[in-house]
């Protein structure tokens, strides 16, 4: 009986020990991981865990595209050689993406080149007639071929010039004015240089001859006239003293350092207007219009006026 009681007591003690050890780890090889979330507004203490949205700038737009490089072809009267060459350097600063390519010649020659399909963006003529002959909006009495090369809405009268009577150094024949020129031509005492009939300066000279009732054909037949295909050729003849006088633009007289002894009035030769327009075949309409606007602006006009041009 005592043995049975002892055995029962031992069993009760074993059960009690087992109940007391129930909170111990099940095995030494297992761990429990606890994840904590930092309070709002504080950064995580982990150096390897960053928030890209908080550290990387978000792009708000795209970078502006580089301006297109443009080559603008400008046909201009030979009398504008010096001024437009100076303006080219100024425009390189105003529009650095635009390269100006000039073609200088008589306005009649330039008109023919445009008519024959030569690439051109802007045409600046020394005479209205040459632009009229390319303009579908002009009178059919002038635009006799019905040509359509002018971009409508772009044509403008840009500049005004004067017609000058110039002489070589020393003025060997003592020519003083157009009245004296007319008398000397009639008597056959001098040789005068003038532009061809398709050159504006030549056309203005023809008007002066008509004003004095002089027959150009008769004068040419008597050997008192010498011709040039553009105003620069006429100017060169006077500089070289191969003629006794010449009729050129006042701006060319200034640029060449020639003595101008007289200037023709509008009654004698008409108003000397330089029109300009964009050619409708241009591939750079906006750039061509912008260049025309620049030519009419203060900076370019300052260059033109410095040699004797006036704003039309």
Secondary structure by P-SEA (a helix, b strand, c coil): caaaaaaaaaaaaaaaaaaaaccccccccbbbbbbbbccccccccccccccccccbbbbcccccccccbbbbbbbbcccaaaaaaaaaaaaaaacccbbbbbbbccaaaaaaaaaacccccbbbbccaaaaaaaccccccccccccccccccccccccbbbbbbbccccccccccccaaaaaaaaaaccbbbbbbccccaaaaaaaaaaaaacccaaaaaaaccbbbbccaaaaaaaaaaccccbbbbcaaaaaaacccccccccccccccbbbbbbbbcccccaaaaaaaaaaaacaaaaaaaaccccccc
